[in-house]
Amino acid sequence: MNNVVLMGRLTRDPMQRMANTANGEMEIASFTLAVDRRKGRNAENNGEQTADFIRCTAFGKQAEFANKYLHQGTKIALVGRIQTGSYVNKDGQTVYTTDVIAETIEFAESKAASAGAAVPSYNNEPAADMDAAPSAGGSDFMNIPDSVDDEGLPFK
């Protein structure tokens, strides 16, 4: 099975191009995703690179989405597959390539967070609905009002 799941930030705006196919033109988006490496328990940075820069390509509807909505710094979640290839450059050397072909692209943070806006502070008053914003602690978890009993939650 060839399946890749990545979360990271675009290093620059997607490069847009068109390709001629049997069914007409198809949009293509190419971009590089900076994906943080998970650090070990006792790992020290020691000046080492802490992110991998992964080349990604999207076709068709996913490319249209990327070209229209993604820009440098946008945090996305991507599901796709690895594709390898090779070509001979102008010096006659064989160059090997590895790319991730994006099959699904989704935003991984809110528009306000991606714009660098401060996360609003919330007090401990019960929320009016279950789609309340995160707590003031800065976590992504929602405050559950005291008025909701444990029986109504999907977990225990």
N, CA and C atoms as an extended XYZ file, in Angstrom:
468
Properties=species:S:1:pos:R:3:atomname:S:1:resname:S:1:resid:I:1 pbc="F F F"
N         0.848       -1.159        0.000 N   MET     1
C         0.000        0.000        0.000 CA  MET     1
C         0.902        1.232        0.000 C   MET     1
N         0.614        2.174       -0.849 N   ASN     2
C         1.383        3.410       -0.983 CA  ASN     2
C         0.503        4.557       -0.509 C   ASN     2
N         0.624        4.921        0.773 N   ASN     3
C        -0.226        5.946        1.365 CA  ASN     3
C         0.633        6.850        2.239 C   ASN     3
N         0.504        8.168        2.064 N   VAL     4
C         1.285        9.147        2.808 CA  VAL     4
C         0.328       10.142        3.446 C   VAL     4
N         0.568       10.471        4.721 N   VAL     5
C        -0.186       11.501        5.412 CA  VAL     5
C         0.829       12.506        5.951 C   VAL     5
N         0.675       13.775        5.568 N   LEU     6
C         1.606       14.823        5.985 CA  LEU     6
C         0.849       16.010        6.541 C   LEU     6
N         1.491       16.718        7.466 N   MET     7
C         0.967       17.993        7.929 CA  MET     7
C         2.156       18.941        8.007 C   MET     7
N         2.015       20.086        7.366 N   GLY     8
C         3.096       21.053        7.387 CA  GLY     8
C         2.669       22.361        6.763 C   GLY     8
N         3.653       23.233        6.563 N   ARG     9
C         3.402       24.564        5.995 CA  ARG     9
C         4.070       24.697        4.637 C   ARG     9
N         3.391       25.409        3.735 N   LEU    10
C         3.957       25.668        2.423 CA  LEU    10
C         5.141       26.614        2.556 C   LEU    10
N         6.223       26.305        1.867 N   THR    11
C         7.412       27.150        1.933 CA  THR    11
C         7.303       28.354        1.009 C   THR    11
N         6.421       28.284        0.027 N   ARG    12
C         6.133       29.411       -0.875 CA  ARG    12
C         4.814       29.129       -1.579 C   ARG    12
N         4.320       30.098       -2.338 N   ASP    13
C         3.065       29.925       -3.066 CA  ASP    13
C         3.198       28.775       -4.065 C   ASP    13
N         2.107       28.023       -4.310 N   PRO    14
C         2.164       26.929       -5.289 CA  PRO    14
C         2.520       27.449       -6.679 C   PRO    14
N         3.262       26.634       -7.419 N   MET    15
C         3.576       26.954       -8.811 CA  MET    15
C         2.474       26.332       -9.671 C   MET    15
N         1.816       27.163      -10.452 N   GLN    16
C         0.672       26.722      -11.254 CA  GLN    16
C         1.091       26.518      -12.699 C   GLN    16
N         0.577       25.427      -13.298 N   ARG    17
C         0.774       25.214      -14.734 CA  ARG    17
C        -0.378       24.362      -15.254 C   ARG    17
N        -0.481       24.299      -16.557 N   MET    18
C        -1.535       23.527      -17.208 CA  MET    18
C        -0.888       22.427      -18.044 C   MET    18
N        -1.573       21.302      -18.165 N   ALA    19
C        -1.103       20.193      -18.993 CA  ALA    19
C        -2.221       19.786      -19.935 C   ALA    19
N        -1.859       19.468      -21.163 N   ASN    20
C        -2.831       18.975      -22.134 CA  ASN    20
C        -3.016       17.478      -21.950 C   ASN    20
N        -4.270       17.059      -21.832 N   THR    21
C        -4.595       15.640      -21.704 CA  THR    21
C        -5.576       15.268      -22.797 C   THR    21
N        -5.931       14.013      -22.867 N   ALA    22
C        -6.894       13.554      -23.863 CA  ALA    22
C        -8.265       14.191      -23.634 C   ALA    22
N        -8.554       14.557      -22.379 N   ASN    23
C        -9.846       15.158      -22.030 CA  ASN    23
C        -9.791       16.679      -21.978 C   ASN    23
N        -8.738       17.274      -22.476 N   GLY    24
C        -8.586       18.730      -22.423 CA  GLY    24
C        -7.439       19.118      -21.526 C   GLY    24
N        -7.490       20.355      -21.018 N   GLU    25
C        -6.433       20.825      -20.143 CA  GLU    25
C        -6.705       20.439      -18.692 C   GLU    25
N        -5.614       20.169      -17.960 N   MET    26
C        -5.715       19.845      -16.546 CA  MET    26
C        -4.767       20.770      -15.783 C   MET    26
N        -5.267       21.307      -14.675 N   GLU    27
C        -4.454       22.196      -13.846 CA  GLU    27
C        -3.530       21.370      -12.956 C   GLU    27
N        -2.316       21.893      -12.751 N   ILE    28
C        -1.311       21.244      -11.907 CA  ILE    28
C        -0.782       22.273      -10.923 C   ILE    28
N        -0.592       21.861       -9.685 N   ALA    29
C         0.012       22.721       -8.663 CA  ALA    29
C         1.203       21.978       -8.065 C   ALA    29
N         2.334       22.657       -7.988 N   SER    30
C         3.530       22.090       -7.355 CA  SER    30
C         3.921       22.983       -6.194 C   SER    30
N         4.249       22.368       -5.068 N   PHE    31
C         4.653       23.139       -3.897 CA  PHE    31
C         5.520       22.279       -3.001 C   PHE    31
N         6.219       22.932       -2.092 N   THR    32
C         7.049       22.237       -1.120 CA  THR    32
C         6.432       22.428        0.250 C   THR    32
N         6.346       21.335        0.977 N   LEU    33
C         5.748       21.334        2.302 CA  LEU    33
C         6.848       21.125        3.339 C   LEU    33
N         6.955       22.042        4.310 N   ALA    34
C         7.902       21.900        5.416 CA  ALA    34
C         7.198       21.133        6.525 C   ALA    34
N         7.682       19.930        6.816 N   VAL    35
C         7.068       19.048        7.798 CA  VAL    35
C         8.040       18.866        8.952 C   VAL    35
N         7.620       19.278       10.156 N   ASP    36
C         8.481       19.148       11.335 CA  ASP    36
C         8.768       17.691       11.624 C   ASP    36
N        10.003       17.431       12.039 N   ARG    37
C        10.369       16.088       12.476 CA  ARG    37
C         9.992       15.920       13.932 C   ARG    37
N         9.570       14.734       14.273 N   ARG    38
C         9.276       14.424       15.669 CA  ARG    38
C        10.610       14.221       16.370 C   ARG    38
N        10.782       14.900       17.505 N   LYS    39
C        12.036       14.800       18.257 CA  LYS    39
C        11.945       13.651       19.243 C   LYS    39
N        13.061       12.981       19.462 N   GLY    40
C        13.131       11.920       20.458 CA  GLY    40
C        13.087       12.499       21.853 C   GLY    40
N        12.973       11.641       22.850 N   ARG    41
C        12.865       12.098       24.237 CA  ARG    41
C        14.045       12.959       24.665 C   ARG    41
N        15.250       12.521       24.372 N   ASN    42
C        16.446       13.223       24.819 CA  ASN    42
C        17.159       13.925       23.668 C   ASN    42
N        16.450       14.143       22.579 N   ALA    43
C        17.089       14.734       21.404 CA  ALA    43
C        17.364       16.215       21.630 C   ALA    43
N        18.544       16.628       21.279 N   GLU    44
C        18.919       18.034       21.288 CA  GLU    44
C        19.010       18.480       19.845 C   GLU    44
N        18.694       19.726       19.584 N   ASN    45
C        18.700       20.231       18.215 CA  ASN    45
C        20.108       20.229       17.640 C   ASN    45
N        21.092       20.730       18.390 N   ASN    46
C        22.487       20.780       17.950 CA  ASN    46
C        22.651       21.331       16.548 C   ASN    46
N        21.812       22.276       16.171 N   GLY    47
C        21.943       22.902       14.866 CA  GLY    47
C        21.460       22.052       13.708 C   GLY    47
N        20.887       20.892       13.987 N   GLU    48
C        20.405       20.022       12.919 CA  GLU    48
C        19.074       20.524       12.373 C   GLU    48
N        18.811       20.166       11.145 N   GLN    49
C        17.537       20.505       10.519 CA  GLN    49
C        16.418       19.801       11.269 C   GLN    49
N        15.360       20.548       11.615 N   THR    50
C        14.263       19.941       12.369 CA  THR    50
C        13.014       19.788       11.511 C   THR    50
N        13.139       19.979       10.222 N   ALA    51
C        12.004       19.808        9.309 CA  ALA    51
C        12.499       19.151        8.027 C   ALA    51
N        11.604       18.437        7.391 N   ASP    52
C        11.869       17.895        6.062 CA  ASP    52
C        11.096       18.730        5.064 C   ASP    52
N        11.677       18.957        3.906 N   PHE    53
C        11.051       19.749        2.859 CA  PHE    53
C        10.664       18.802        1.741 C   PHE    53
N         9.365       18.562        1.629 N   ILE    54
C         8.847       17.508        0.759 CA  ILE    54
C         8.148       18.121       -0.444 C   ILE    54
N         8.596       17.704       -1.629 N   ARG    55
C         7.972       18.192       -2.861 CA  ARG    55
C         6.644       17.495       -3.068 C   ARG    55
N         5.620       18.305       -3.371 N   CYS    56
C         4.269       17.768       -3.556 CA  CYS    56
C         3.695       18.284       -4.869 C   CYS    56
N         2.846       17.470       -5.487 N   THR    57
C         2.174       17.843       -6.730 CA  THR    57
C         0.710       17.451       -6.623 C   THR    57
N        -0.158       18.357       -7.077 N   ALA    58
C        -1.600       18.087       -7.096 CA  ALA    58
C        -2.103       18.271       -8.517 C   ALA    58
N        -3.100       17.500       -8.899 N   PHE    59
C        -3.675       17.557      -10.238 CA  PHE    59
C        -5.174       17.829      -10.149 C   PHE    59
N        -5.743       18.371      -11.210 N   GLY    60
C        -7.189       18.535      -11.324 CA  GLY    60
C        -7.785       19.411      -10.251 C   GLY    60
N        -8.858       18.917       -9.605 N   LYS    61
C        -9.589       19.702       -8.599 CA  LYS    61
C        -8.701       20.061       -7.403 C   LYS    61
N        -7.835       19.135       -6.974 N   GLN    62
C        -6.939       19.432       -5.856 CA  GLN    62
C        -5.963       20.549       -6.228 C   GLN    62
N        -5.506       20.561       -7.478 N   ALA    63
C        -4.613       21.620       -7.952 CA  ALA    63
C        -5.345       22.959       -8.003 C   ALA    63
N        -6.588       22.946       -8.454 N   GLU    64
C        -7.381       24.178       -8.478 CA  GLU    64
C        -7.517       24.740       -7.068 C   GLU    64
N        -7.809       23.870       -6.097 N   PHE    65
C        -7.926       24.286       -4.699 CA  PHE    65
C        -6.605       24.884       -4.211 C   PHE    65
N        -5.508       24.180       -4.466 N   ALA    66
C        -4.195       24.639       -4.006 CA  ALA    66
C        -3.842       25.987       -4.622 C   ALA    66
N        -4.038       26.119       -5.927 N   ASN    67
C        -3.669       27.361       -6.602 CA  ASN    67
C        -4.545       28.535       -6.164 C   ASN    67
N        -5.780       28.260       -5.800 N   LYS    68
C        -6.702       29.338       -5.428 CA  LYS    68
C        -6.569       29.755       -3.967 C   LYS    68
N        -6.391       28.791       -3.049 N   TYR    69
C        -6.491       29.085       -1.625 CA  TYR    69
C        -5.193       28.974       -0.821 C   TYR    69
N        -4.195       28.270       -1.324 N   LEU    70
C        -2.980       28.073       -0.543 CA  LEU    70
C        -1.933       29.120       -0.890 C   LEU    70
N        -1.159       29.504        0.109 N   HIS    71
C        -0.065       30.440       -0.101 CA  HIS    71
C         1.039       30.132        0.910 C   HIS    71
N         2.151       30.809        0.772 N   GLN    72
C         3.289       30.586        1.652 CA  GLN    72
C         2.857       30.698        3.111 C   GLN    72
N         3.238       29.696        3.923 N   GLY    73
C         2.926       29.702        5.341 CA  GLY    73
C         1.642       29.003        5.718 C   GLY    73
N         0.789       28.682        4.747 N   THR    74
C        -0.471       27.999        5.050 CA  THR    74
C        -0.179       26.603        5.587 C   THR    74
N        -0.822       26.250        6.706 N   LYS    75
C        -0.660       24.919        7.277 CA  LYS    75
C        -1.745       24.015        6.720 C   LYS    75
N        -1.332       22.893        6.128 N   ILE    76
C        -2.282       21.964        5.524 CA  ILE    76
C        -2.031       20.542        5.996 C   ILE    76
N        -3.057       19.723        5.849 N   ALA    77
C        -2.954       18.280        6.010 CA  ALA    77
C        -3.160       17.691        4.624 C   ALA    77
N        -2.313       16.763        4.269 N   LEU    78
C        -2.320       16.213        2.916 CA  LEU    78
C        -2.298       14.696        2.991 C   LEU    78
N        -3.118       14.053        2.178 N   VAL    79
C        -3.091       12.603        2.021 CA  VAL    79
C        -2.762       12.339        0.565 C   VAL    79
N        -1.835       11.435        0.333 N   GLY    80
C        -1.444       11.155       -1.044 CA  GLY    80
C        -0.634        9.885       -1.148 C   GLY    80
N         0.206        9.851       -2.176 N   ARG    81
C         1.050        8.673       -2.423 CA  ARG    81
C         2.422        9.137       -2.885 C   ARG    81
N         3.418        8.309       -2.653 N   ILE    82
C         4.768        8.619       -3.103 CA  ILE    82
C         4.926        8.145       -4.535 C   ILE    82
N         5.564        8.979       -5.336 N   GLN    83
C         5.854        8.613       -6.723 CA  GLN    83
C         7.322        8.916       -6.994 C   GLN    83
N         8.034        7.938       -7.500 N   THR    84
C         9.435        8.128       -7.835 CA  THR    84
C         9.592        8.174       -9.341 C   THR    84
N        10.661        8.784       -9.781 N   GLY    85
C        10.927        8.872      -11.208 CA  GLY    85
C        12.364        9.263      -11.446 C   GLY    85
N        12.723        9.413      -12.693 N   SER    86
C        14.071        9.843      -13.042 CA  SER    86
C        14.048       10.502      -14.411 C   SER    86
N        15.068       11.316      -14.653 N   TYR    87
C        15.254       11.936      -15.958 CA  TYR    87
C        16.739       12.212      -16.145 C   TYR    87
N        17.124       12.467      -17.382 N   VAL    88
C        18.509       12.789      -17.688 CA  VAL    88
C        18.592       14.295      -17.888 C   VAL    88
N        19.458       14.952      -17.097 N   ASN    89
C        19.570       16.401      -17.193 CA  ASN    89
C        20.438       16.795      -18.389 C   ASN    89
N        20.628       18.089      -18.578 N   LYS    90
C        21.358       18.586      -19.752 CA  LYS    90
C        22.828       18.195      -19.733 C   LYS    90
N        23.358       17.791      -18.566 N   ASP    91
C        24.742       17.339      -18.466 CA  ASP    91
C        24.877       15.838      -18.677 C   ASP    91
N        23.762       15.173      -18.988 N   GLY    92
C        23.774       13.737      -19.238 CA  GLY    92
C        23.719       12.899      -17.974 C   GLY    92
N        23.493       13.519      -16.822 N   GLN    93
C        23.426       12.784      -15.569 CA  GLN    93
C        21.980       12.389      -15.278 C   GLN    93
N        21.798       11.195      -14.731 N   THR    94
C        20.466       10.756      -14.342 CA  THR    94
C        20.117       11.365      -12.989 C   THR    94
N        18.963       12.006      -12.921 N   VAL    95
C        18.481       12.619      -11.694 CA  VAL    95
C        17.262       11.830      -11.235 C   VAL    95
N        17.292       11.390       -9.972 N   TYR    96
C        16.190       10.633       -9.405 CA  TYR    96
C        15.300       11.570       -8.598 C   TYR    96
N        13.996       11.401       -8.719 N   THR    97
C        13.055       12.281       -8.032 CA  THR    97
C        12.107       11.463       -7.153 C   THR    97
N        11.676       12.092       -6.080 N   THR    98
C        10.645       11.532       -5.211 CA  THR    98
C         9.669       12.651       -4.908 C   THR    98
N         8.408       12.445       -5.220 N   ASP    99
C         7.371       13.443       -4.995 CA  ASP    99
C         6.189       12.779       -4.305 C   ASP    99
N         5.425       13.594       -3.592 N   VAL   100
C         4.154       13.135       -3.037 CA  VAL   100
C         3.061       13.677       -3.939 C   VAL   100
N         2.226       12.783       -4.467 N   ILE   101
C         1.088       13.170       -5.297 CA  ILE   101
C        -0.110       13.327       -4.356 C   ILE   101
N        -0.596       14.573       -4.256 N   ALA   102
C        -1.676       14.889       -3.318 CA  ALA   102
C        -3.018       14.397       -3.849 C   ALA   102
N        -3.705       13.608       -3.060 N   GLU   103
C        -5.041       13.145       -3.407 CA  GLU   103
C        -6.107       13.907       -2.629 C   GLU   103
N        -5.756       14.369       -1.411 N   THR   104
C        -6.652       15.163       -0.578 CA  THR   104
C        -5.829       16.237        0.115 C   THR   104
N        -6.327       17.474        0.078 N   ILE   105
C        -5.668       18.584        0.768 CA  ILE   105
C        -6.721       19.286        1.612 C   ILE   105
N        -6.394       19.540        2.878 N   GLU   106
C        -7.304       20.249        3.777 CA  GLU   106
C        -6.522       21.266        4.586 C   GLU   106
N        -7.203       22.342        4.984 N   PHE   107
C        -6.594       23.310        5.878 CA  PHE   107
C        -6.383       22.650        7.236 C   PHE   107
N        -5.259       22.973        7.897 N   ALA   108
C        -4.966       22.373        9.194 CA  ALA   108
C        -5.031       23.380       10.333 C   ALA   108
N        -5.438       24.609       10.042 N   GLU   109
C        -5.644       25.601       11.085 CA  GLU   109
C        -6.658       26.619       10.606 C   GLU   109
N        -7.157       27.389       11.539 N   SER   110
C        -8.176       28.375       11.200 CA  SER   110
C        -7.575       29.511       10.388 C   SER   110
N        -8.433       30.238        9.735 N   LYS   111
C        -7.987       31.383        8.942 CA  LYS   111
C        -7.323       32.426        9.833 C   LYS   111
N        -7.873       32.649       11.021 N   ALA   112
C        -7.310       33.629       11.952 CA  ALA   112
C        -5.920       33.208       12.407 C   ALA   112
N        -5.737       31.920       12.691 N   ALA   113
C        -4.434       31.433       13.129 CA  ALA   113
C        -3.409       31.528       12.016 C   ALA   113
N        -3.820       31.236       10.791 N   SER   114
C        -2.878       31.291        9.674 CA  SER   114
C        -2.492       32.716        9.335 C   SER   114
N        -3.361       33.681        9.670 N   ALA   115
C        -3.061       35.088        9.417 CA  ALA   115
C        -2.226       35.681       10.540 C   ALA   115
N        -1.956       34.881       11.569 N   GLY   116
C        -1.144       35.348       12.677 CA  GLY   116
C        -1.931       36.132       13.712 C   GLY   116
N        -3.261       36.062       13.618 N   ALA   117
C        -4.095       36.787       14.578 CA  ALA   117
C        -4.025       36.105       15.936 C   ALA   117
N        -4.174       36.878       16.965 N   ALA   118
C        -4.163       36.331       18.320 CA  ALA   118
C        -5.431       35.517       18.542 C   ALA   118
N        -5.287       34.411       19.264 N   VAL   119
C        -6.443       33.578       19.591 CA  VAL   119
C        -7.236       34.303       20.667 C   VAL   119
N        -8.536       34.482       20.477 N   PRO   120
C        -9.313       35.199       21.474 CA  PRO   120
C        -9.335       34.466       22.807 C   PRO   120
N        -9.415       35.231       23.877 N   SER   121
C        -9.461       34.668       25.216 CA  SER   121
C       -10.918       34.450       25.608 C   SER   121
N       -11.224       33.291       26.194 N   TYR   122
C       -12.585       32.979       26.605 CA  TYR   122
C       -12.614       32.792       28.100 C   TYR   122
N       -13.696       33.210       28.727 N   ASN   123
C       -13.829       33.004       30.162 CA  ASN   123
C       -14.499       31.668       30.405 C   ASN   123
N       -14.733       31.343       31.657 N   ASN   124
C       -15.279       30.031       31.995 CA  ASN   124
C       -16.795       29.986       32.018 C   ASN   124
N       -17.462       30.933       31.388 N   GLU   125
C       -18.922       30.895       31.340 CA  GLU   125
C       -19.363       29.769       30.421 C   GLU   125
N       -20.477       29.112       30.742 N   PRO   126
C       -20.957       28.033       29.880 CA  PRO   126
C       -21.260       28.542       28.477 C   PRO   126
N       -20.914       27.745       27.530 N   ALA   127
C       -21.149       28.123       26.141 CA  ALA   127
C       -22.607       27.885       25.789 C   ALA   127
N       -23.091       28.648       24.827 N   ALA   128
C       -24.493       28.536       24.424 CA  ALA   128
C       -24.732       27.298       23.579 C   ALA   128
N       -23.684       26.815       22.905 N   ASP   129
C       -23.859       25.628       22.059 CA  ASP   129
C       -22.613       24.755       22.153 C   ASP   129
N       -22.683       23.570       21.607 N   MET   130
C       -21.584       22.620       21.685 CA  MET   130
C       -20.453       22.944       20.715 C   MET   130
N       -20.631       23.893       19.816 N   ASP   131
C       -19.584       24.273       18.876 CA  ASP   131
C       -18.802       25.459       19.414 C   ASP   131
N       -18.647       25.527       20.702 N   ALA   132
C       -17.969       26.654       21.335 CA  ALA   132
C       -16.493       26.670       20.959 C   ALA   132
N       -15.897       27.825       21.100 N   ALA   133
C       -14.481       27.998       20.795 CA  ALA   133
C       -13.623       27.351       21.868 C   ALA   133
N       -12.314       27.209       21.604 N   PRO   134
C       -11.430       26.566       22.570 CA  PRO   134
C       -11.310       27.362       23.868 C   PRO   134
N       -10.807       26.698       24.910 N   SER   135
C       -10.633       27.343       26.202 CA  SER   135
C        -9.478       28.318       26.175 C   SER   135
N        -9.374       29.127       27.205 N   ALA   136
C        -8.335       30.146       27.281 CA  ALA   136
C        -6.963       29.533       27.462 C   ALA   136
N        -6.874       28.267       27.835 N   GLY   137
C        -5.597       27.622       28.054 CA  GLY   137
C        -4.780       27.481       26.794 C   GLY   137
N        -5.318       27.826       25.650 N   GLY   138
C        -4.575       27.768       24.410 CA  GLY   138
C        -4.619       26.408       23.739 C   GLY   138
N        -5.283       25.438       24.327 N   SER   139
C        -5.365       24.127       23.696 CA  SER   139
C        -6.483       24.143       22.663 C   SER   139
N        -6.537       23.102       21.883 N   ASP   140
C        -7.566       23.005       20.857 CA  ASP   140
C        -8.810       22.288       21.381 C   ASP   140
N        -8.904       22.070       22.701 N   PHE   141
C       -10.029       21.371       23.257 CA  PHE   141
C       -11.137       22.353       23.623 C   PHE   141
N       -12.350       21.896       23.469 N   MET   142
C       -13.508       22.732       23.717 CA  MET   142
C       -13.905       22.640       25.184 C   MET   142
N       -14.335       23.766       25.758 N   ASN   143
C       -14.899       23.756       27.103 CA  ASN   143
C       -16.275       23.106       27.028 C   ASN   143
N       -16.513       22.122       27.878 N   ILE   144
C       -17.830       21.498       27.929 CA  ILE   144
C       -18.554       22.089       29.129 C   ILE   144
N       -19.699       22.700       28.906 N   PRO   145
C       -20.435       23.333       30.004 CA  PRO   145
C       -20.807       22.325       31.075 C   PRO   145
N       -20.872       22.803       32.323 N   ASP   146
C       -21.229       21.937       33.444 CA  ASP   146
C       -22.630       21.376       33.300 C   ASP   146
N       -23.485       22.046       32.533 N   SER   147
C       -24.868       21.621       32.390 CA  SER   147
C       -25.016       20.357       31.531 C   SER   147
N       -23.959       19.931       30.838 N   VAL   148
C       -24.012       18.731       30.001 CA  VAL   148
C       -23.590       17.540       30.848 C   VAL   148
N       -24.474       16.504       30.936 N   ASP   149
C       -24.117       15.339       31.724 CA  ASP   149
C       -23.264       14.387       30.891 C   ASP   149
N       -22.526       13.506       31.548 N   ASP   150
C       -21.603       12.595       30.871 CA  ASP   150
C       -22.298       11.603       29.955 C   ASP   150
N       -23.594       11.344       30.182 N   GLU   151
C       -24.310       10.372       29.365 CA  GLU   151
C       -24.495       10.863       27.932 C   GLU   151
N       -24.465       12.176       27.727 N   GLY   152
C       -24.676       12.723       26.383 CA  GLY   152
C       -23.424       12.780       25.538 C   GLY   152
N       -22.273       12.416       26.114 N   LEU   153
C       -21.016       12.478       25.383 CA  LEU   153
C       -20.720       11.145       24.709 C   LEU   153
N       -20.054       11.173       23.562 N   PRO   154
C       -19.802        9.926       22.823 CA  PRO   154
C       -18.662        9.109       23.404 C   PRO   154
N       -18.056        9.539       24.496 N   PHE   155
C       -16.952        8.823       25.109 CA  PHE   155
C       -17.056        8.912       26.637 C   PHE   155
N       -16.338        8.111       27.345 N   LYS   156
C       -16.392        8.128       28.821 CA  LYS   156
C       -15.012        8.262       29.370 C   LYS   156
